[in-house]
Amino acid sequence: MTRSLIAILVALTLVSTSWAQDEKLDDLSFEEAPLKDEAVPYFAIGVGPVFNFAFASTADVNSRAAAIGLGEVSSPVFQIGAEIFTAVGVIPNLRLGFSWTSGSNSSTADVTVGSVFVQRSMRYGITSRTFHLDYAWVPVKSLAILPGVGFGWGDHRIETFQSTPTMDWNSLTDSATIAPPPNAYSVIEQNTLYLLPRLNVEYAVTPFLNLRAQAAYTWQFTGSDWVGNNNATVNNVPSNISVSCFNFQFGVFVGLFN
């Protein structure tokens, strides 16, 4: 009797356990849970040529050009150079770079000095060297929008020169005159410090090729005295002759881009 009761209790226990497990199996789902998309940190390391258009004011430069019988020096000043950059690994989406650009525009005319025919020219040039710090936002694959700021130094200069159709080597080495009249040359230049806020729009055509369009503004916050022919201090240069201006740039870079 006792053995029969124990057997019945064991059987009931096994049945109830199996039934409970069956209920839990019904609650299980074998459908795959959607994987969460994880943002991939921006990464880029690249180098390549840049082509910059600096819309500098040339009004006062052109007043000087008109005074010596020349036409206008056009704006923008076309600059060509290069930039190198790399992502800063310790801070996501931050990028550090350095660029160098230089270029000039000129005006030339044939004039006579006394009875001698000469060719006279004026050239206005800007050279820029800039450290950049940009932050990348990647709205869609391969496209990056990078606002940033740069700190730079450089110079701008105004060169005026004229020459006869031919010159003699012995005359150029004369101790009294480096270039005998009516040949002449002068350059005035100023060193500058500036800030450069900018906005880059870049597209990675492949993981190894990146294209850029950029809008920026150069703000010259200080400059040295104007110096003439490397030695003289030049006074009364108009303050509007400055590297402060809007810029538009294109760039092509090779490297690694995600």
Stockholm file with secondary structure:
# STOCKHOLM 1.0

chainA/1-258         MTRSLIAILVALTLVSTSWAQDEKLDDLSFEEAPLKDEAVPYFAIGVGPVFNFAFASTADVNSRAAAIGLGEVSSPVFQIGAEIFTAVGVIPNLRLGFSWTSGSNSSTADVTVGSVFVQRSMRYGITSRTFHLDYAWVPVKSLAILPGVGFGWGDHRIETFQSTPTMDWNSLTDSATIAPPPNAYSVIEQNTLYLLPRLNVEYAVTPFLNLRAQAAYTWQFTGSDWVGNNNATVNNVPSNISVSCFNFQFGVFVGLFN
#=GR chainA/1-258 SS CHHHHHHHHHHHHHHHHHHHHHHHHHHCCCSCCCCCCCCCCCCEEEEEEEEEEECCCCHHHHHHHHHTTCCCCCSSEEEEEEEEEEECTTSTTEEEEEEEEEEEEEEEEEEEETTEEEEEEEEEEEEEEEEEEEECEEEETTEEEEEEEEEEEEEEEEEEEEECSCCCHHHHTCSSCSSCTTCEEEEEEEEEEEEEEEEEEEEEEETTEEEEEEEEEEEEEEECCEEETTTEEECCCCTTCSSCEEEEEEEEEEEEEC
#=GC SS_cons         CHHHHHHHHHHHHHHHHHHHHHHHHHHCCCSCCCCCCCCCCCCEEEEEEEEEEECCCCHHHHHHHHHTTCCCCCSSEEEEEEEEEEECTTSTTEEEEEEEEEEEEEEEEEEEETTEEEEEEEEEEEEEEEEEEEECEEEETTEEEEEEEEEEEEEEEEEEEEECSCCCHHHHTCSSCSSCTTCEEEEEEEEEEEEEEEEEEEEEEETTEEEEEEEEEEEEEEECCEEETTTEEECCCCTTCSSCEEEEEEEEEEEEEC
//
